[in-house]
């Protein structure tokens, strides 16, 4: 699971680099078709394309987690990691400068850094065409990539919260684009949301989150436990069901089949129905998993009982024992002849205490009397 997510993270970084480079090449080579990435879409401003190239490059360079030598030791930084952090810092800087220019009413000519006017950029794109949401998303994404391996004592990753904030803005932009609405000041008329830009942001954010799948907010989702499996099943539905139901209702409203009141009731009803079906299917799946665990637990208990019984019978003597008819020694598996007490001690839990039975005592006393010197009377 983690390996697949890291592979997706690398592909997301490369995809962002390629897409941003294509848009940037459209400005440098004066090819209008490349500037929008898709036919019929608004063009990507040059600073936006540059920021995507730097962000994708930073994600690709920082795709591997920093090695940890000790909890209190700062991990060494390689050249690739330093270069990735530099690219992430430049992404945040572009976002901050663009956002400051929008708020102050000034246009920082970031595109002038990329080439002289009239040579590379035949049609300079002013920064006012960049939306506030776009600049803010670049600020959050740049800071998130820069702090990708920073972790608090409680195991939280601040970068993930920054990336989720940037991803939320992109998700809202995607919904607005799909529904054909405008989100007020975040998407002014002179900077409409474009599908390529939204897709690139979502790809970048999801790739950055998948770069560290076993840490922070991603750990419960990517775990192999029952909670992780349930989260991976419900999360796509939680994202897709309201969106698709909204699109369905929007289509019904455009065709005149539904009114405003009908839209609300239908949205609530369909959402409830879908999630009830999902809860039922997952409850059945959890019951099946619980039954398998119960059977596995019973099988384990049975094996433990068999093992305990086998251990109890390990030193139990069974079968035919070869014993000498004269000296009463017993032959072991290696062919050696042992005294009875030695053999029993090695093959059983028995211990021996030596004594004399009454018959042996009587015989022993007679032997003593026989061996004692005979006394003669005076």
PyMOL commands that set and color helices and strands:
alter all, ss='L'
color gray80, all
select helices_A, chain A and resi 2-28+32-36+46-61+79-104+110-113+127-129+132-146+158-179+184-187+195-210+216-222+226-254+260-312+340-347+358-371
alter helices_A, ss='H'
color red, helices_A
select strands_A, chain A and resi 330-331+337-338
alter strands_A, ss='S'
color yellow, strands_A
deselect
rebuild
show_as cartoon
